[in-house]
């Protein structure tokens, strides 16, 4: 059961730069952007996207984190998770274009939980979804607006995202 690398450091950097440009193009100058990463790796990706956007158009975006733990529908079925802190930028999310950021989009249940958690913090103008990897197999009618890599996979396979901020290396791998 070995993991096969799919994306490496340069691939991840290129995908994030492309996503950042796509987000800015879709924004069309429409208000402020708030990147909210879903812990753990989504938070690191949101910070990276924010940094890239700030290079391109300084001052249009802020970044934070959005813990979804208590909004998950599988709390009773899975291992106990410790909630992570939610960090909403000082400007809040009201009337902002919020970009939820996660590492892997799979069933859509984490994103559903994120939408519920987001409602506790305000009313954004619009909500978009950015995922580094979209592996399909949705259980809910949710799709990403911005994707780094579409990675068709079997439900029996596992996708591992490792990021320098958390794991000491940038890599996406898949194993059977």
N, C-alpha and C positions, 0 to 999 in steps of 0.2 A: 504494500500500500504506500507507494511513493508519490510525492506531490510533483506535478509537472508545472514548471514556471510558465506563466502566461504573459505577465507584464513585469518589467524590471524598472529600475530607477528612472532611466531616460524615458521609457514608455509612459510611466505614471506622470512625470513632469510634463510631457508633451500633451497628454490627455487633459490634465488640469488646466494648462494654458489654453487649449482649445475650448474647454467648457467655459472658462472665464470670458473669453471673447464672445462665445455664443450668448452668455448671460447678458453681457453689455449690449449686444446687438438686439436682443429680444426686449431689453429694457426701454429702448428708444427714448432715453432721457426722462423716463416716467418716475420721478420721485426717488427716494432713497432706497438703497438695497440693504438688507440685513441677512447675513449668512448665519444660519443656526445649525450647528453640527450636532448630530445624534451620537452621544458617547458610545463607544470610546473612539474608534477610528474616524467616525464622521466628524467629530470635533476637530481632529487634526487636519482633515481635508478641508473643512470650512475655513480654518485659519490660513491654510495655503491658498485657497481660492481668494480669500479676502486680500492677502498680500499681493497676488497677481493683479487683481482688479485695481488696487491702490497704485500699482506701478503704471497702469494704463490710464486710469482716470482718478486721480487723487481726490479724496474727500467724499466720494459718492456712496461708500459702503461702510458697514460696521459688522462685527462678528461676535458671536456668542455661542452658547450651547443650550440644548433643550433635552432634559432628561425625560424619557418616556416610560420609565419603569412602572410607575403606579397606574399607567393607562393601558398597559398590555392586557390582552385577553387570555394570556397563557400563564398568569401568575401561579395558579394552583397546580399546573402541570409540569412546570420546569423548575430547574434549580433556583434557589433563592438568589436574587440579584440585589446588590446594594445600590440604592439610588445614587446617582451622580449629581453634582450641583447643576442647577439650571442657571445660566448667566445671560440675561437679556441686556443688550446694550442700553446705555443711559437714555437714549432717545426713544426707547420702547419699540414696539412693533406696529402701533396704530398707524394706518395709512401708508405703511412701508411695503415694498415688494420683498417678501420673505422667501429666501431660498433655503429649503431644508436640505441638508447634506448628509448622505450616508455612504458607507463603503460598498455594501452589496445590497441590491434590490432583489428579493426572492419572492416570498409569498405576498408581500405588501402589508403584512400585519404590523410591522414596526412603523411604517409610514402612517397607517391608520391611527396608531397610538400617538404618533407625533402630532397629527392634526388635532386630536382631542386635547393633548397637552398644550398646544399652541393657543387654543381657544381660552385657556385659563389666563393668558397673558395679554390679550388684546385682540384687535380686529385689523389684520393687515389688509392692504389694498388688494394684494394678490399673493398666492402661495405657489411657488415652483419647487420642483424636486430635482436635485442633482445627485447622481450615483456614480461612483467610480466604475462599478461593475453591475450590469443587469444580466442575471442568469435565467430569467424567465420563471415559469411555474407559478404564476400569480394565483392566489386564492381570492383576491379582492380586485375590483376594477380600478387599479392604480397603475399609472405608468410614469416613468421619469421624463422630465422635459429635457434634461441634459445628461448624457451618458458618456463615460470614458471608453468603455468596452462592452459590447454585447457578447456574452459568453454562454452560448447554448450549452446546457449541461443536463445530465440525468439527475433525477431527484436523489439518487443514491450517492452522487458525487458531492464532495465538499469543496467549497471555495474558501481559500485562506488569503486574507489581505493582511500584510505586515507593513507597518509604516515606521520610519525612523523614530518619530516622536514617542512611539509606544514600544516598538519591538527592536529598534536599533538597525533596521534595514527596510528598504522599500522593495516590495515584491507582492505580486498576486500569483497564486498557484492553485491548481485544482488536483484533487486526488479522488480515486474511486473507492 
